[in-house]
């Protein structure tokens, strides 16, 4: 376990219980479960005093043996894809916890004896066939190209989300979340790699796959190779490996589709030397906790949306004898283009707009209410996210974006 403070707390409490109780009963023999995450742990004791058994999570089964009681808790390892992962079962003031990869899951002892492993499952860390009964929790799929395991300890932190985008998720234990750029940024004290959670507007997995393109830019010394794997029936795990500005990096994300349209992406980026398998597990634990709902509509956000959709917003900046003219073309279908008007040719505007809306200067827009304040969010196709607080200007054809005056005019390029 990598959360040292939690481990120290568990260790101290388990030692306290061990010194205070002299019962011959072995509290760690039996069957333990967590109904919310679907975790089932079956633990028995061999004649040599070691612990053995299996646990199931997200439709997959993992066996273990040679478990040992150390400092009053059972520590063991399970195998997954040829690698060993440590986990522990601890008892704290009568409550049980399964801990692995920095995530702790409370479990209830449902039987004093271990249960037999189902015949249809395996003990090698490979997935068993499973039919999901939920449209919000990814499960392992065995068709449609490369797949990846969806198994991960359930996140145990605070559940947060955005009702206007129609999703909630649970952060890992010990991580703090902060609203930012129309989504959330998760950080852990002492951690070096944050995790981002943000909504997306993709309509299909194929549309997401189409965005996974290798980067080969000699000028910035950026070379990234992307790989895509199916993550359950409604999500993809995407990973980029290579260099960004000459530094070895890893970019990893899980994009999930919502049954209500769009969806959510959980992503992490870090230097390759710092990006361990723990972050992949954390991404999966967050993804497995995502729940979708029908997006709520904010009255004030809807008013501002109606005011600007289908329009163009013009901003003029003058200084040093120069004048710049910037335009945000805000289309009714949720697409925008942000450009200097000099970059468009007047002879073939619609052709230029079609090209620009699919490029780095285009993307998707939305208006949300944040703490009662209408906010325009521009999500560029290249990953940038810009936010503008919206207030009324002095004239009826003005809107203030972050305090700067934009003129609201009839749309000229996306009607």
Secondary structure, DSSP 8 states (H G I E B T S, - for coil): ---HHHHHHHHHHHHHHHHH------TTSEEEEETTTTEEEEEEE-TTS-EEEEEEETTEEEEEEEEEEETTEEEEEEEETTEEEEEEEEEETTEEEEEETTEEEEEEEEESS-----TT--SSS-B-----S-SSS-----SSS-B---------S-EEEETTTTEEEE--TTEEEEEETTEEEEEETT-S--EEEEEE---SHHHHHTT---EEETTTTEEEEEEEEE-SSSEEEEEEEEEETTEEEEEEEEEEE-TTSSEEEEEEEEETTT--HHHHHHHHHHHTT-EE------HHHHHHHHHHTTEEEEEEEEETTEEEEEEEEE-TTSEEEEEEGGGS-SSSHHHHHHHHHHSTTEEEEEEEEETTEEEEEEEETTS-EEEEEEEE-SSTTEEEETTEEEEEEE-SS--
